[in-house]
């Protein structure tokens, strides 16, 4: 079942005389993905795809967002009067002491272990 967004994109594409391949190239996706959006198989495409469709079809991005029932992109808000709650600090993790010197090679450790066994 086609969505409002898909129907709007299809109608705008056909009005401009564009093929799915041409629109897909302009949006940076394949023609089959354009078809999936038009048919409503992809109900909420990423914002960058909507922006690409709006630019290629010369349609207002806001109209596509409203038709697709897509959340509007977050904008940076200026300092508000309400303060954010303070984050709780996690307790610091204890560092484990190394079991052996990191500079000692595996071969050297093996030789030292062999020497200790020989002394017993």
C-alpha positions as CSV (number, residue, x, y, z in Angstrom):
1,X,0.0,0.0,0.0
2,X,1.5,3.3,-1.1
3,X,2.1,6.0,1.6
4,X,1.3,9.7,1.2
5,X,5.1,10.3,0.8
6,X,5.4,7.6,-1.9
7,X,2.4,8.9,-3.8
8,X,3.7,12.4,-3.6
9,X,7.2,11.4,-4.9
10,X,5.7,9.3,-7.7
11,X,3.3,12.1,-8.8
12,X,6.1,14.7,-8.7
13,X,8.5,12.4,-10.6
14,X,6.0,11.7,-13.3
15,X,5.0,15.4,-13.6
16,X,8.7,16.2,-14.2
17,X,9.0,13.4,-16.7
18,X,11.7,11.7,-14.7
19,X,12.3,7.9,-14.6
20,X,13.0,6.0,-11.4
21,X,16.6,5.6,-12.5
22,X,17.1,9.4,-13.0
23,X,15.5,10.2,-9.6
24,X,17.5,7.4,-7.9
25,X,20.7,8.8,-9.4
26,X,19.9,12.3,-8.1
27,X,19.0,10.9,-4.7
28,X,22.0,8.5,-4.5
29,X,20.0,5.3,-4.4
30,X,19.0,2.6,-6.9
31,X,15.8,2.7,-9.0
32,X,14.5,-0.3,-7.1
33,X,14.8,1.6,-3.8
34,X,12.9,4.6,-5.4
35,X,10.2,2.1,-6.3
36,X,10.1,0.7,-2.8
37,X,9.7,4.2,-1.4
38,X,6.9,5.0,-3.9
39,X,5.1,1.7,-3.1
40,X,5.4,2.3,0.6
41,X,7.7,-0.6,1.3
42,X,10.1,1.9,2.9
43,X,7.8,4.0,5.0
44,X,10.4,6.3,6.6
45,X,13.4,6.8,4.4
46,X,16.4,8.6,5.9
47,X,16.4,12.4,5.9
48,X,19.2,12.6,3.4
49,X,17.1,10.7,0.9
50,X,14.1,13.0,1.4
51,X,16.4,16.0,1.0
52,X,17.7,14.4,-2.2
53,X,14.2,13.8,-3.5
54,X,13.1,17.3,-2.7
55,X,16.1,18.8,-4.5
56,X,15.7,16.6,-7.5
57,X,12.0,17.1,-7.8
58,X,12.1,20.8,-6.8
59,X,9.6,20.2,-4.1
60,X,9.7,21.8,-0.6
61,X,11.4,19.4,1.8
62,X,8.8,20.4,4.4
63,X,6.0,19.0,2.2
64,X,7.7,15.7,1.9
65,X,8.3,15.5,5.6
66,X,4.7,16.3,6.4
67,X,3.5,13.7,3.8
68,X,5.8,11.1,5.2
69,X,4.9,11.7,8.8
70,X,8.6,11.9,9.5
71,X,9.9,13.6,12.6
72,X,11.5,17.0,11.8
73,X,15.3,17.1,12.2
74,X,16.5,18.3,15.5
75,X,17.8,21.8,15.6
76,X,20.3,23.2,18.1
77,X,18.4,25.0,20.8
78,X,19.8,28.0,22.6
79,X,20.4,28.0,26.3
80,X,17.1,27.2,28.0
81,X,16.0,28.2,31.5
82,X,15.6,24.5,32.6
83,X,18.8,22.8,33.6
84,X,19.6,19.3,32.6
85,X,19.8,16.8,35.5
86,X,23.3,16.1,36.7
87,X,24.8,12.9,35.4
88,X,25.8,10.4,38.1
89,X,29.5,9.6,38.1
90,X,30.4,5.9,37.8
91,X,32.8,4.6,40.4
92,X,36.4,4.4,39.1
93,X,37.5,0.9,38.2
94,X,40.6,-0.4,40.0
95,X,43.5,-1.1,37.8
96,X,44.9,-4.6,37.9
97,X,48.6,-4.9,38.5
98,X,50.3,-6.6,35.6
99,X,51.2,-10.2,36.3
100,X,54.6,-10.0,34.6
101,X,56.8,-7.3,33.2
102,X,55.4,-6.4,29.7
103,X,58.9,-5.9,28.3
104,X,59.8,-9.6,29.0
105,X,59.4,-11.7,25.9
106,X,57.6,-15.1,25.9
107,X,60.9,-16.8,25.2
108,X,62.7,-15.1,28.1
109,X,59.9,-16.0,30.5
110,X,60.1,-19.6,29.4
111,X,63.8,-19.7,30.0
112,X,63.5,-18.2,33.5
113,X,60.8,-20.7,34.4
114,X,63.0,-23.5,33.2
115,X,65.9,-22.3,35.3
116,X,63.7,-22.1,38.4
117,X,62.5,-25.6,37.9
118,X,66.1,-26.8,37.4
119,X,67.1,-25.2,40.8
120,X,64.5,-27.2,42.7
